């Protein structure tokens, strides 16, 4: 008779065609029940994904847990005996035991601890909190492992200049997002300190198939760290205040056409003087005026021969770049700062005889201006100035404000 039912109940159930056998007591121990339940989870994973669970720090935490658990089940003879009749996928019968055998069964908490996961709260693996993989722990240790920067005097002026540009609004900071890149020559904010990526070794593919590279990172407190690019990326992403320091002009400023929602802000123009003055004509090929206007360039230069800003002569437009959503004054200041060492030092008298010193003419080849524009566009202009002696952009030279 079924437990909890009377004879009349049994008779009624039999008439209805319902079996009334008593519940069979399980002959398995609690440990065997746990082994079977854990193995069934592994089989469900295999059926869902079409493969056995794999090890690896880039794998989902539960897949890694199943992989370790499957290794342990294969290693322990008593566990293999329990699950063999249930091994419909041949996961145990078709695999050799792992080399690093364990003498005893590991609990979920012990498995997670082996994987580098903190399970202080709670114990239920379906409600994991504060999970840190071994890779994340190594990344944190790598960032924290700093030493004194012996040649910090070389980098100090760069940090001072960056701070000035942040204070003046010439530079901005933006949240370091997952899609953000680590680029040598750029500045970041990590743990409340400015970090400068001084060098990057040749990128290579690591054991997980990801591109990585060793960096030399200088911090504004006079320390440095040799860490991996992906370690710095993770640290910046996990830091609530992690930022990247960019120029106001970083991003798609120059384009043949604007994207939806962009508002036109103006034109960067490059002019060449048609003056026949001997001092100007001699350097005609490298003497350029670089300016920014919110109006029409042709209208801007219509009366150039009457304007000392244009050296009291007609000019030729040699290059223009349309820009969107940008502060024109700040961009112009940035360009003039880059080429400050090559500014033309000349005094021109206007039509009334008043002396004027133009500020937008520079002795710079056009190809260098093009390079500067491209670097402003992609945000790699940081730390560059024009060197008149070598006629090229260089990094780390003393910059003018």
Order of alpha helices (4+ residues) and beta strands (2+ residues): alpha-alpha-alpha-alpha-alpha-alpha-beta-alpha-beta-beta-beta-beta-beta-beta-beta-alpha-beta-beta-alpha-beta-alpha-beta-alpha-beta-beta-beta-alpha-beta-beta
